[in-house]
Amino acid sequence: MLQPSGTLTHLTAAQQQTLTGREFFPHLISGPFHSGLVVVFAFGATLAFLAALASLLRGTSTTAKPPGPRTAGTTPAAATDKTQTTRTQNTPKPRSR
């Protein structure tokens, strides 16, 4: 990026080596990158805390009604069996040839 604009040619050899070396950019970016990570993780932790607090304040009431007591003939399996029996009784038997 510095070479096409001609800026790199106006610098001394030591300055060119510093800018194009392997240490300048990582040291330049590590501080702001670390600060950004701290902000993002702090924001995430704050949102998680607020969600937990909202869940706690919501209470334990549910909108669904709990199932009532079952009697001997009202099990879900018995209802399915009756449906199967009704279906097989209403379907005509295939004719034999």
C-alpha positions in Angstrom: 0.0 0.0 0.0 2.9 2.3 0.6 4.9 1.4 -2.4 2.4 2.4 -5.2 1.9 5.8 -3.7 5.7 6.5 -3.5 5.6 7.1 0.2 8.0 4.1 0.9 10.7 5.6 -1.3 10.9 8.8 0.8 11.7 6.9 4.0 15.1 5.7 5.3 16.1 2.1 5.0 15.6 1.6 8.8 12.0 3.0 8.6 11.3 0.9 5.5 12.4 -2.2 7.3 10.3 -1.3 10.4 7.1 -0.8 8.4 7.5 -3.8 6.1 8.8 -6.2 8.8 6.9 -8.9 10.5 6.5 -7.1 13.9 5.2 -3.6 13.2 1.6 -4.5 12.1 0.9 -7.2 14.7 2.0 -4.8 17.5 0.0 -2.0 15.9 -3.2 -3.9 15.7 -3.0 -6.0 18.9 -4.1 -3.2 21.3 -7.3 -2.1 19.4 -8.1 -5.8 18.7 -7.8 -6.6 22.4 -10.0 -3.7 23.4 -12.6 -4.7 20.8 -12.7 -8.2 22.2 -13.1 -6.9 25.8 -16.0 -4.8 24.7 -17.8 -7.6 22.8 -17.4 -10.2 25.5 -18.5 -7.7 28.2 -21.6 -6.8 26.1 -22.4 -10.5 25.6 -22.0 -11.2 29.3 -24.3 -8.3 30.2 -27.0 -9.5 27.8 -26.7 -13.0 29.2 -27.2 -11.7 32.7 -30.1 -9.5 31.7 -31.8 -12.6 30.0 -31.3 -14.7 33.1 -32.7 -11.9 35.2 -35.8 -11.5 32.9 -36.3 -15.3 33.1 -36.0 -15.2 36.8 -38.6 -12.4 37.1 -41.0 -14.1 34.7 -41.8 -16.7 37.3 -42.7 -20.4 37.1 -46.3 -20.1 35.8 -46.9 -21.9 32.5 -49.6 -21.2 29.9 -50.2 -24.9 29.2 -52.6 -26.7 31.4 -51.2 -29.8 33.2 -52.8 -33.1 32.2 -55.7 -34.2 34.4 -55.9 -37.6 36.1 -56.2 -40.6 33.8 -58.8 -43.3 34.1 -58.3 -46.9 33.0 -59.9 -46.6 29.6 -58.4 -43.2 28.5 -54.8 -44.0 27.8 -53.4 -42.7 24.5 -52.7 -46.2 23.3 -56.3 -47.2 23.8 -57.5 -44.2 21.7 -55.1 -45.2 18.9 -56.3 -48.8 19.0 -59.9 -47.7 18.6 -59.0 -45.5 15.6 -57.1 -48.4 14.0 -60.1 -50.7 14.5 -62.5 -48.2 13.0 -60.4 -47.8 9.9 -60.1 -51.5 9.3 -63.8 -52.0 9.7 -64.8 -49.3 7.2 -62.4 -50.3 4.4 -63.8 -52.8 2.0 -62.1 -56.2 1.6 -60.5 -56.8 -1.8 -62.4 -59.2 -4.1 -60.8 -62.5 -4.8 -60.6 -63.6 -8.4 
